[in-house]
Amino acid sequence: MNKCYVTYNSLITPLGNSPAENLLSLKKGISGIQMFDGQGFAGESLPLAKIASLRENERFSSLLTSACEALRGQADAKMLSSSKTLLILSTTKADLSVFPGDTFQSAENILAEKLKLAHSPLIISNACISGVVAINTAADYIHASLYDQVIVLGIDVLSPFITYGFQSLFALSDEAARPFDKQRKGISLGEACGCVIVSRTRPETAGYTVMHLGGSSSNDANHISGPSRTGEGLVRSVRRTLERTAIPRSEIDFVSAHGTGTLFNDEMESIAFQRLEMDHIALNSFKGTVGHTLGAAGIIETIFSMFSMEENLLFQSQGFAETGTSCPLNIITENRSFEVNTVLKTASGFGGGNASLILQKI
């Protein structure tokens, strides 16, 4: 089987407009979540992680354009236009500003114009597990020798449609999300765009690179928006990923969990990790830092996890103070130095989806 490498590229979040700016903010413990007036359906103030530089009526197009320019500035032009390169776009809704037009087609048009790709992008829209599924799909293409490199770009932006939708589910918190905490109230929504390049050979001139050892996904078919109360889907995905990679649990140094901050999700994850006998492993959620970025979350949080490997630094799970799940987890409460060689990234989402992958230092 071909080896599979992952290199992070562009990264734009409320914490910064580049990987370096985001890393600095994480080191400083800065949160991108702030209170914004009049964002709710009835004019409520809501805690959101918004990117200040985006043009209000063109949030998606301006963010995707900026990401493409950053990618083009760092990547080899021949690689972008090569027939052995594919781009996968991970997003839940794409550009809702063009609705009722095709929101995904407008994204494809921007990518075609800015990057001059040889192939039409593959779009993965699988709710909140989209990013992890997209990286795993890219790795499958590499292992099958169909492409030499796959660009995986995750993006979603805030809009009234998104905000009101989560409000209708009573899923939003009125304060910054507090994943796994006893006082957690729900989700804080965010927006971001991140890009990784999955490749058959290790890039010689690129940035920090790790190995993608394997991944998997599953569906517990429990409920359209509610997770399995037993964590069954997440358990099955992680077990399959461990089997495929032949990595023993004892080698996992850090778990980047989904951790939305809702009562049901965090409880489900705690049960799943106890069933997996992984509840002692250092674990965090980045959603108290950048909010839930939906289709971008798996990409953003994978890059953040790569920062942990690069810097040998565990980042705090912001908002956590006291255990609020029936199965206690080893939540990271402050930034601390730690040798991070192997990382498990998990995701769970609407429709019963669960996904996971394992990264390892080279």
C-alpha positions as semicolon CSV with decimal commas, in nm:
position;residue;x (nm);y (nm);z (nm)
1;M;0,000;0,000;0,000
2;N;0,123;0,350;-0,085
3;K;0,235;0,573;0,197
4;C;0,017;0,876;0,255
5;Y;0,141;1,214;0,374
6;V;-0,055;1,515;0,502
7;T;0,082;1,870;0,485
8;Y;-0,110;2,172;0,610
9;N;-0,142;2,472;0,382
10;S;-0,373;2,774;0,409
11;L;-0,573;2,841;0,727
12;I;-0,814;3,128;0,790
13;T;-1,016;3,138;1,112
14;P;-1,123;3,404;1,364
15;L;-0,782;3,341;1,526
16;G;-0,581;3,452;1,224
17;N;-0,532;3,450;0,848
18;S;-0,245;3,201;0,827
19;P;-0,120;2,888;1,003
20;A;0,141;3,096;1,188
21;E;-0,118;3,345;1,318
22;N;-0,350;3,065;1,428
23;L;-0,070;2,882;1,608
24;L;0,031;3,198;1,793
25;S;-0,330;3,255;1,905
26;L;-0,358;2,896;2,028
27;K;-0,037;2,934;2,225
28;K;-0,172;3,252;2,384
29;G;-0,503;3,087;2,473
30;I;-0,704;3,335;2,266
31;S;-1,065;3,247;2,185
32;G;-1,223;3,351;1,857
33;I;-1,573;3,347;2,008
34;Q;-1,732;3,685;2,083
35;M;-2,082;3,813;2,155
36;F;-2,264;3,964;1,857
37;D;-2,586;4,163;1,889
38;G;-2,899;4,089;1,688
39;Q;-2,782;3,757;1,543
40;G;-3,071;3,540;1,664
41;F;-3,410;3,489;1,502
42;A;-3,572;3,722;1,754
43;G;-3,277;3,959;1,767
44;E;-3,093;3,779;2,044
45;S;-2,724;3,835;2,107
46;L;-2,525;3,521;2,035
47;P;-2,166;3,406;2,093
48;L;-2,018;3,341;1,749
49;A;-1,672;3,293;1,599
50;K;-1,679;3,528;1,300
51;I;-1,398;3,635;1,070
52;A;-1,394;4,013;1,086
53;S;-1,237;4,069;0,744
54;L;-1,512;3,901;0,540
55;R;-1,746;4,117;0,330
56;E;-2,090;4,082;0,487
57;N;-2,287;3,993;0,174
58;E;-2,006;3,785;0,021
59;R;-1,875;3,591;0,318
60;F;-1,832;3,259;0,140
61;S;-1,691;3,386;-0,187
62;S;-1,446;3,623;-0,019
63;L;-1,324;3,352;0,220
64;L;-1,284;3,090;-0,053
65;T;-1,107;3,340;-0,277
66;S;-0,863;3,428;0,002
67;A;-0,796;3,059;0,067
68;C;-0,733;2,995;-0,303
69;E;-0,490;3,287;-0,321
70;A;-0,303;3,156;-0,018
71;L;-0,293;2,806;-0,166
72;R;-0,173;2,935;-0,501
73;G;0,097;3,139;-0,331
74;Q;0,238;2,837;-0,148
75;A;0,179;2,547;-0,388
76;D;0,358;2,463;-0,711
77;A;0,152;2,586;-1,008
78;K;0,236;2,267;-1,200
79;M;0,098;2,060;-0,914
80;L;-0,229;2,254;-0,914
81;S;-0,285;2,203;-1,287
82;S;-0,160;1,844;-1,300
83;S;-0,393;1,566;-1,412
84;K;-0,263;1,373;-1,111
85;T;-0,408;1,632;-0,872
86;L;-0,763;1,631;-0,738
87;L;-0,931;1,884;-0,512
88;I;-1,191;1,776;-0,255
89;L;-1,416;2,047;-0,111
90;S;-1,559;1,977;0,234
91;T;-1,862;2,193;0,317
92;T;-2,213;2,154;0,453
93;K;-2,395;2,432;0,265
94;A;-2,134;2,612;0,052
95;D;-2,242;2,960;-0,069
96;L;-2,593;3,018;0,063
97;S;-2,585;3,378;-0,065
98;V;-2,663;3,247;-0,415
99;F;-2,961;3,037;-0,303
100;P;-3,195;2,927;-0,465
101;G;-2,914;2,883;-0,716
102;D;-2,675;2,588;-0,683
103;T;-2,465;2,679;-0,382
104;F;-2,205;2,411;-0,463
105;Q;-2,172;2,510;-0,829
106;S;-2,081;2,864;-0,731
107;A;-1,801;2,722;-0,517
108;E;-1,682;2,506;-0,808
109;N;-1,674;2,815;-1,029
110;I;-1,450;3,004;-0,788
111;L;-1,213;2,708;-0,758
112;A;-1,194;2,666;-1,136
113;E;-1,125;3,036;-1,190
114;K;-0,867;3,079;-0,916
115;L;-0,678;2,749;-0,928
116;K;-0,699;2,633;-1,293
117;L;-0,746;2,271;-1,188
118;A;-0,735;1,985;-1,436
119;H;-1,038;1,814;-1,278
120;S;-1,369;1,932;-1,139
121;P;-1,364;1,929;-0,759
122;L;-1,516;1,642;-0,566
123;I;-1,758;1,786;-0,310
124;I;-1,816;1,605;0,018
125;S;-2,111;1,730;0,219
126;N;-2,170;1,485;0,502
127;A;-2,278;1,718;0,781
128;C;-2,021;1,776;1,053
129;I;-1,804;1,474;0,974
130;S;-1,735;1,609;0,623
131;G;-1,378;1,721;0,693
132;V;-1,255;1,394;0,843
133;V;-1,434;1,195;0,572
134;A;-1,274;1,419;0,306
135;I;-0,921;1,354;0,436
136;N;-0,987;0,980;0,454
137;T;-1,129;0,987;0,101
138;A;-0,820;1,168;-0,022
139;A;-0,604;0,899;0,137
140;D;-0,810;0,630;-0,038
141;Y;-0,737;0,794;-0,375
142;I;-0,366;0,801;-0,292
143;H;-0,362;0,436;-0,184
144;A;-0,543;0,342;-0,506
145;S;-0,276;0,529;-0,710
146;L;-0,545;0,734;-0,883
147;Y;-0,377;1,065;-0,792
148;D;-0,036;1,176;-0,668
149;Q;-0,181;1,449;-0,449
150;V;-0,527;1,551;-0,330
151;I;-0,596;1,902;-0,203
152;V;-0,858;1,893;0,072
153;L;-1,020;2,228;0,141
154;G;-1,281;2,269;0,415
155;I;-1,500;2,578;0,435
156;D;-1,823;2,703;0,587
157;V;-1,942;3,049;0,684
158;L;-2,210;3,187;0,913
159;S;-2,548;3,294;0,781
160;P;-2,897;3,348;0,926
161;F;-3,000;3,014;0,774
162;I;-2,734;2,832;0,976
163;T;-2,788;3,029;1,296
164;Y;-3,167;3,009;1,292
165;G;-3,153;2,640;1,207
166;F;-2,948;2,555;1,513
167;Q;-3,169;2,784;1,722
168;S;-3,474;2,587;1,612
169;L;-3,309;2,275;1,754
170;F;-3,242;2,454;2,085
171;A;-2,876;2,365;2,032
172;L;-2,714;2,709;2,067
173;S;-2,551;2,832;2,385
174;D;-2,594;3,188;2,511
175;E;-2,227;3,192;2,612
176;A;-1,907;3,059;2,458
177;A;-1,928;2,681;2,419
178;R;-1,795;2,474;2,709
179;P;-1,734;2,125;2,572
180;F;-1,756;1,842;2,828
181;D;-1,811;2,090;3,112
182;K;-2,080;2,050;3,377
183;Q;-2,225;2,393;3,291
184;R;-2,227;2,348;2,913
185;K;-2,531;2,488;2,734
186;G;-2,475;2,408;2,369
187;I;-2,294;2,502;2,051
188;S;-2,118;2,822;1,953
189;L;-2,113;2,845;1,574
190;G;-1,806;2,953;1,381
191;E;-1,670;3,000;1,031
192;A;-1,334;2,909;0,884
193;C;-1,144;2,771;0,588
194;G;-0,851;2,534;0,602
195;C;-0,652;2,335;0,351
196;V;-0,433;2,026;0,370
197;I;-0,256;1,843;0,088
198;V;-0,261;1,465;0,098
199;S;0,018;1,317;-0,115
200;R;0,182;0,994;-0,226
201;T;0,535;1,122;-0,165
202;R;0,665;1,347;0,110
203;P;0,684;1,708;-0,016
204;E;1,041;1,835;-0,007
205;T;0,975;2,208;0,018
206;A;0,635;2,218;0,187
207;G;0,552;2,292;0,548
208;Y;0,503;2,051;0,836
209;T;0,412;1,701;0,718
210;V;0,282;1,391;0,897
211;M;0,170;1,042;0,799
212;H;-0,196;0,953;0,755
213;L;-0,204;0,597;0,887
214;G;-0,572;0,528;0,822
215;G;-0,930;0,618;0,900
216;S;-1,290;0,506;0,876
217;S;-1,649;0,619;0,913
218;S;-1,972;0,464;1,035
219;N;-2,336;0,552;1,083
220;D;-2,537;0,468;1,392
221;A;-2,871;0,559;1,222
222;N;-2,997;0,677;1,561
223;H;-3,170;1,006;1,474
224;I;-3,153;1,283;1,216
225;S;-2,990;1,520;1,465
226;G;-2,932;1,325;1,786
227;P;-2,632;1,096;1,852
228;S;-2,657;0,739;1,972
229;R;-2,690;0,739;2,350
230;T;-2,442;0,451;2,370
231;G;-2,178;0,601;2,141
232;E;-2,209;0,296;1,917
233;G;-2,129;0,469;1,587
234;L;-1,819;0,643;1,723
235;V;-1,701;0,322;1,890
236;R;-1,730;0,131;1,562
237;S;-1,544;0,396;1,364
238;V;-1,254;0,423;1,610
239;R;-1,225;0,045;1,648
240;R;-1,210;0,004;1,271
241;T;-0,950;0,279;1,243
242;L;-0,734;0,114;1,510
243;E;-0,765;-0,220;1,330
244;R;-0,674;-0,072;0,992
245;T;-0,371;0,110;1,125
246;A;-0,259;-0,167;1,362
247;I;-0,196;0,105;1,621
248;P;-0,253;-0,006;1,981
249;R;-0,450;0,230;2,202
250;S;-0,140;0,275;2,419
251;E;0,034;0,460;2,134
252;I;-0,231;0,732;2,101
253;D;-0,087;1,043;2,267
254;F;-0,377;1,281;2,211
255;V;-0,740;1,275;2,101
256;S;-0,891;1,571;1,919
257;A;-1,256;1,503;1,993
258;H;-1,567;1,647;1,829
259;G;-1,693;1,805;2,153
260;T;-1,971;2,040;2,045
261;G;-2,073;2,143;2,395
262;T;-2,427;2,002;2,374
263;L;-2,558;1,777;2,649
264;F;-2,614;1,478;2,424
265;N;-2,301;1,492;2,205
266;D;-2,049;1,529;2,486
267;E;-2,219;1,259;2,694
268;M;-2,217;1,023;2,396
269;E;-1,847;1,082;2,334
270;S;-1,757;1,022;2,698
271;I;-1,938;0,687;2,690
272;A;-1,772;0,594;2,362
273;F;-1,420;0,672;2,484
274;Q;-1,479;0,477;2,804
275;R;-1,602;0,179;2,601
276;L;-1,291;0,212;2,387
277;E;-1,074;0,218;2,702
278;M;-0,934;0,552;2,590
279;D;-1,082;0,776;2,859
280;H;-0,738;0,820;3,019
281;I;-0,578;0,968;2,705
282;A;-0,528;1,347;2,691
283;L;-0,828;1,491;2,505
284;N;-0,965;1,827;2,401
285;S;-1,224;1,998;2,187
286;F;-1,128;2,303;1,983
287;K;-1,488;2,422;1,960
288;G;-1,452;2,637;2,270
289;T;-1,180;2,821;2,078
290;V;-1,310;2,862;1,721
291;G;-1,669;2,744;1,756
292;H;-1,827;2,471;1,548
293;T;-1,718;2,538;1,190
294;L;-1,938;2,260;1,043
295;G;-1,792;2,127;0,716
296;A;-1,460;2,294;0,788
297;A;-1,429;2,154;1,142
298;G;-1,253;1,830;1,054
299;I;-0,992;2,013;0,846
300;I;-0,937;2,298;1,094
301;E;-0,906;2,065;1,391
302;T;-0,676;1,829;1,202
303;I;-0,443;2,122;1,131
304;F;-0,460;2,227;1,498
305;S;-0,372;1,867;1,591
306;M;-0,074;1,884;1,356
307;F;0,035;2,197;1,544
308;S;0,037;1,984;1,860
309;M;0,265;1,734;1,688
310;E;0,488;2,002;1,541
311;E;0,525;2,193;1,867
312;N;0,497;1,900;2,112
313;L;0,228;2,101;2,282
314;L;-0,118;2,004;2,407
315;F;-0,374;2,285;2,374
316;Q;-0,632;2,349;2,641
317;S;-0,997;2,265;2,588
318;Q;-1,131;2,615;2,639
319;G;-1,443;2,651;2,849
320;F;-1,386;2,334;3,049
321;A;-1,372;2,365;3,427
322;E;-1,559;2,070;3,581
323;T;-1,648;1,726;3,450
324;G;-2,002;1,723;3,318
325;T;-2,028;1,376;3,163
326;S;-2,113;1,046;3,325
327;C;-1,779;0,902;3,215
328;P;-1,490;1,131;3,315
329;L;-1,236;1,209;3,045
330;N;-0,877;1,334;3,066
331;I;-0,959;1,685;2,946
332;I;-0,663;1,916;2,879
333;T;-0,720;2,217;3,106
334;E;-0,414;2,424;3,013
335;N;-0,153;2,440;2,741
336;R;0,135;2,214;2,832
337;S;0,443;2,061;2,675
338;F;0,401;1,695;2,584
339;E;0,562;1,472;2,323
340;V;0,285;1,416;2,068
341;N;0,371;1,149;1,813
342;T;0,036;0,988;1,734
343;V;-0,304;1,161;1,721
344;L;-0,659;1,033;1,691
345;K;-0,904;1,281;1,536
346;T;-1,276;1,206;1,563
347;A;-1,594;1,367;1,436
348;S;-1,965;1,306;1,483
349;G;-2,255;1,469;1,306
350;F;-2,618;1,490;1,205
351;G;-2,771;1,184;1,047
352;G;-2,575;0,948;1,271
353;G;-2,239;0,999;1,101
354;N;-1,913;0,929;1,282
355;A;-1,558;0,936;1,145
356;S;-1,202;0,906;1,269
357;L;-0,842;0,908;1,149
358;I;-0,496;0,860;1,291
359;L;-0,194;1,079;1,216
360;Q;0,164;1,005;1,312
361;K;0,493;1,191;1,307
362;I;0,739;1,093;1,040
